[in-house]
């Protein structure tokens, strides 16, 4: 998974929602979009890049960081169960 590409895609999503007048609605919209349209390994990699910001070369926008922190539980994929 290319972390720089994931951050760039998340930043573009953030740019779209950043124009919304209601900040809470924008944050929820970012999280909802990532949750609905990104597969679990993409979300894991994006959250890992949030935890280790120096590992990638591209900066994550402030609104994306805020959305990931606020909605981290919703965005964290459930652990796979092998029964």
Residue pairs with C-beta under 8 A, 6 or more apart in sequence:
1 41
1 42
1 45
3 45
3 46
3 48
3 49
3 55
3 56
4 56
4 57
4 58
6 42
6 45
6 46
6 49
7 46
7 49
7 56
7 58
7 59
7 60
7 64
8 58
10 30
10 34
10 46
10 60
10 61
10 64
10 68
11 58
11 60
11 61
11 64
13 30
13 33
13 34
13 64
14 30
14 61
14 63
14 64
14 67
15 61
17 26
17 27
17 29
17 30
17 33
17 63
17 67
18 26
18 61
18 63
20 26
20 29
26 63
26 67
27 63
27 66
27 67
27 70
27 71
28 67
28 71
30 63
30 64
30 67
30 71
31 67
31 68
31 70
31 71
31 74
31 75
34 43
34 46
34 67
34 75
35 43
35 71
35 74
35 75
38 46
40 77
41 77
43 75
43 76
43 77
44 76
44 77
46 68
46 75
47 68
47 72
47 75
47 76
49 55
49 56
49 60
50 60
50 65
50 68
50 69
53 59
53 60
60 68
68 75
